[in-house]
């Protein structure tokens, strides 16, 4: 039992945890390949070659991937991601396994492999974030630079084995390039949504996402309020859990390209 100050801290941690869960609602999914042998077809909406740097410049942040409250989750490192703010990171300071942050690269994609929701609804395409560590990014970048970038490329991505950090894929098979800025392509990726009154409207998902809106950033104090730090929970890590979104294999039927 927690008593006194520890009891008060438990309430504060639970309030912060609820706020954290609320912050994650409505955010774009991250692309994952749950099992070795899984393969999906994706369309990159970003990834032009920067003429000044002669390379592709994705969004980047430092990420802690660890088990927290029984779930494996990602937490942006405030210290390394925004050093100009001179903020501290309680996860880094913990020194526990999983406390070392990884540099992540992020771009917007459309997953063309159909996805079936838990309610049985079938979605032919899903806009997601392709977020990967440096090793995966360097491999993808080398292939993309030979083709003048990533934007507009349809790529079959496969996970070949279970070892290493390859749940974002390690085999990249470039299929063809399309003009994702054309009205014809945008019209292929229309989605219908309803507001609170039941009124329907349509929008195209063939537009890049705002990385800063989709990636949840927390200050050092906010992470401490959640329970991280010297007095917080033990930080575990080092093992990639099973992950998935209901679509595991490329279905070459009903693919628009």
C-alpha positions as CSV (number, residue, x, y, z in Angstrom):
1,X,0.0,0.0,0.0
2,X,1.1,3.5,-0.7
3,X,0.7,5.9,2.2
4,X,1.2,9.6,2.7
5,X,3.3,11.3,0.1
6,X,3.6,8.1,-1.9
7,X,-0.2,7.9,-2.0
8,X,-0.5,11.4,-3.3
9,X,2.2,10.7,-5.9
10,X,0.2,7.6,-7.1
11,X,-2.8,9.9,-7.8
12,X,-0.6,12.4,-9.7
13,X,1.0,9.6,-11.8
14,X,-2.4,8.2,-12.7
15,X,-3.7,11.6,-13.7
16,X,-0.6,12.1,-15.9
17,X,-1.1,8.6,-17.4
18,X,-4.7,9.5,-18.3
19,X,-3.5,12.7,-19.9
20,X,-0.9,10.7,-21.8
21,X,-3.4,8.3,-23.2
22,X,-5.6,11.2,-24.3
23,X,-2.7,12.8,-26.1
24,X,-2.2,9.7,-28.1
25,X,-5.8,9.5,-29.3
26,X,-6.3,10.3,-33.0
27,X,-2.6,10.2,-33.8
28,X,-1.4,8.5,-37.0
29,X,-0.2,5.0,-36.7
30,X,3.4,4.0,-37.1
31,X,4.2,1.5,-39.9
32,X,5.2,-1.9,-38.5
33,X,5.8,-5.3,-39.9
34,X,4.9,-7.6,-37.0
35,X,6.4,-10.9,-38.1
36,X,9.3,-12.2,-40.2
37,X,8.1,-12.7,-43.7
38,X,5.5,-9.9,-43.5
39,X,5.3,-7.6,-46.5
40,X,3.3,-4.5,-47.4
41,X,3.1,-2.2,-50.3
42,X,3.4,1.5,-49.5
43,X,3.4,4.9,-51.3
44,X,5.8,7.6,-50.1
45,X,4.2,11.0,-50.0
46,X,7.4,12.7,-49.0
47,X,11.1,12.3,-49.6
48,X,12.4,14.8,-52.2
49,X,16.2,15.3,-52.5
50,X,17.2,18.5,-50.8
51,X,19.3,20.5,-53.4
52,X,21.4,22.1,-50.7
53,X,22.4,19.0,-48.8
54,X,22.1,16.6,-51.8
55,X,20.2,14.0,-49.7
56,X,16.7,13.4,-48.4
57,X,16.0,15.2,-45.2
58,X,13.2,13.6,-43.1
59,X,11.8,14.8,-39.8
60,X,14.0,13.6,-37.0
61,X,13.7,13.1,-33.2
62,X,15.3,11.0,-30.5
63,X,13.1,8.2,-29.1
64,X,13.0,6.1,-26.0
65,X,11.3,2.7,-26.7
66,X,10.4,1.0,-23.4
67,X,7.9,-0.8,-21.3
68,X,5.7,1.5,-19.3
69,X,2.7,0.4,-17.2
70,X,2.7,-3.0,-18.9
71,X,2.8,-1.6,-22.5
72,X,5.7,-1.0,-24.9
73,X,5.6,2.7,-25.8
74,X,7.6,5.4,-27.5
75,X,8.7,8.6,-25.7
76,X,10.4,11.5,-27.4
77,X,13.6,12.5,-25.6
78,X,13.3,16.2,-24.8
79,X,17.0,16.7,-24.0
80,X,18.4,15.3,-27.3
81,X,15.5,16.3,-29.6
82,X,15.5,20.0,-28.6
83,X,18.9,20.8,-27.0
84,X,18.3,24.5,-27.5
85,X,15.6,24.4,-24.9
86,X,18.1,23.0,-22.3
87,X,15.5,20.6,-20.9
88,X,16.5,17.5,-19.0
89,X,15.2,14.0,-19.6
90,X,14.3,11.7,-16.6
91,X,14.5,8.6,-18.8
92,X,18.1,9.4,-19.8
93,X,18.9,10.2,-16.2
94,X,17.5,6.9,-15.0
95,X,20.5,5.0,-16.5
96,X,18.3,1.9,-16.7
97,X,18.2,-0.5,-19.7
98,X,16.2,1.2,-22.4
99,X,17.2,4.6,-21.4
100,X,19.5,5.2,-24.4
101,X,17.6,7.2,-27.0
102,X,17.7,6.3,-30.7
103,X,17.7,8.8,-33.6
104,X,14.5,8.3,-35.6
105,X,13.6,9.5,-39.2
106,X,10.0,10.1,-40.1
107,X,8.1,10.4,-43.4
108,X,4.4,10.1,-44.4
109,X,3.3,7.1,-46.4
110,X,0.1,5.5,-47.6
111,X,-0.1,1.8,-46.9
112,X,-1.7,0.1,-49.9
113,X,-2.1,-3.3,-48.3
114,X,-5.8,-3.5,-47.1
115,X,-6.4,-3.3,-43.4
116,X,-9.3,-5.0,-41.5
117,X,-10.4,-3.3,-38.3
118,X,-11.5,-5.1,-35.2
119,X,-15.1,-4.4,-36.2
120,X,-14.6,-6.2,-39.5
121,X,-14.4,-3.0,-41.6
122,X,-12.0,-3.2,-44.6
123,X,-9.9,-0.2,-45.4
124,X,-8.1,-0.4,-48.8
125,X,-5.5,2.1,-47.8
126,X,-4.2,3.8,-44.6
127,X,-2.1,6.9,-44.1
128,X,0.7,6.3,-41.6
129,X,4.1,7.5,-40.5
130,X,7.1,5.6,-41.6
131,X,9.4,6.0,-38.5
132,X,12.7,4.1,-38.5
133,X,16.1,4.0,-36.8
134,X,19.3,5.0,-38.5
135,X,20.3,1.5,-39.8
136,X,17.0,1.1,-41.6
137,X,17.0,4.7,-42.9
138,X,20.5,4.4,-44.3
139,X,19.6,1.3,-46.3
140,X,16.4,2.9,-47.6
141,X,18.2,6.2,-48.4
142,X,20.9,4.4,-50.5
143,X,18.2,2.8,-52.7
144,X,16.1,6.0,-52.9
145,X,19.0,8.3,-53.9
146,X,19.6,6.1,-57.0
147,X,16.1,6.9,-58.1
148,X,16.1,10.6,-57.3
149,X,14.3,10.4,-54.0
150,X,11.3,8.7,-52.3
151,X,8.3,11.0,-53.0
152,X,5.8,9.2,-55.3
153,X,7.5,5.8,-55.1
154,X,5.5,2.7,-54.6
155,X,7.6,0.3,-52.6
156,X,7.1,-3.3,-51.4
157,X,8.7,-3.5,-48.0
158,X,9.4,-6.8,-46.4
159,X,10.8,-8.0,-43.1
160,X,13.1,-10.9,-43.8
161,X,14.0,-12.1,-40.3
162,X,13.4,-11.7,-36.6
163,X,16.8,-10.5,-35.5
164,X,17.9,-6.9,-35.3
165,X,15.9,-3.7,-35.6
166,X,14.0,-4.5,-38.8
167,X,10.3,-4.3,-37.8
168,X,10.1,-1.4,-40.3
169,X,11.4,-3.7,-43.0
170,X,14.9,-4.5,-44.4
171,X,14.1,-5.4,-48.0
172,X,12.8,-2.6,-50.3
173,X,11.5,-3.4,-53.7
174,X,10.8,-0.3,-55.7
175,X,7.9,-0.8,-58.1
176,X,7.0,2.5,-59.9
177,X,6.8,6.2,-59.4
178,X,3.6,8.3,-59.6
179,X,2.7,11.9,-59.3
180,X,1.2,12.2,-55.8
181,X,0.5,15.9,-56.4
182,X,-1.8,15.2,-59.4
183,X,-5.6,15.5,-58.9
184,X,-6.1,12.1,-60.4
185,X,-3.9,10.4,-57.8
186,X,-5.4,12.4,-54.9
187,X,-8.9,11.4,-56.1
188,X,-7.9,7.7,-55.6
189,X,-7.3,8.2,-52.0
190,X,-10.5,10.0,-50.8
191,X,-11.9,9.2,-47.4
192,X,-15.4,10.0,-46.1
193,X,-15.9,11.2,-42.5
194,X,-18.9,12.1,-40.4
195,X,-19.1,14.9,-37.9
196,X,-21.1,14.8,-34.6
197,X,-24.3,15.6,-36.5
198,X,-23.8,12.8,-39.0
199,X,-22.9,15.1,-41.9
200,X,-20.5,13.5,-44.3
201,X,-17.5,15.2,-45.9
202,X,-14.6,13.9,-48.0
203,X,-10.9,14.6,-48.0
204,X,-7.9,13.0,-49.6
205,X,-5.2,11.3,-47.5
206,X,-2.7,11.9,-50.3
207,X,-1.2,14.8,-48.3
208,X,1.8,14.6,-45.9
209,X,1.0,14.7,-42.2
210,X,2.4,17.3,-39.9
211,X,5.1,15.4,-38.0
212,X,5.1,17.8,-35.1
213,X,1.3,17.3,-34.7
214,X,1.5,13.6,-34.9
215,X,4.5,12.9,-32.7
216,X,3.7,13.5,-29.1
217,X,6.4,15.6,-27.4
218,X,6.6,15.9,-23.6
219,X,8.8,18.1,-21.5
220,X,11.1,16.6,-18.8
221,X,8.6,17.8,-16.1
222,X,5.7,16.1,-17.9
223,X,7.7,12.8,-18.1
224,X,8.4,13.1,-14.4
225,X,4.7,13.7,-13.6
226,X,4.1,10.4,-15.4
227,X,6.4,8.6,-13.0
228,X,9.7,8.6,-14.8
229,X,12.9,9.5,-13.0
230,X,14.7,8.5,-9.9
231,X,11.5,7.9,-8.0
232,X,9.6,6.5,-11.0
233,X,9.1,3.1,-12.4
234,X,12.0,0.9,-13.6
235,X,12.7,1.4,-17.2
236,X,12.9,-1.8,-19.2
237,X,13.7,-2.3,-22.8
238,X,15.8,-4.1,-25.4
239,X,13.1,-6.4,-26.7
240,X,10.8,-5.5,-29.6
241,X,7.2,-6.7,-28.8
242,X,4.8,-8.2,-31.4
243,X,3.1,-5.4,-33.2
244,X,0.6,-5.2,-35.9
245,X,-2.4,-3.4,-37.4
246,X,-4.4,-6.2,-38.8
247,X,-2.7,-6.3,-42.3
248,X,0.3,-8.6,-42.6
249,X,0.8,-9.5,-46.2
250,X,0.8,-7.7,-49.6
251,X,-2.4,-8.4,-51.4
252,X,-1.7,-7.7,-55.0
253,X,-5.5,-7.7,-55.8
254,X,-7.3,-4.4,-55.5
255,X,-4.0,-2.4,-55.3
256,X,-4.4,0.8,-57.3
257,X,-0.9,0.6,-58.8
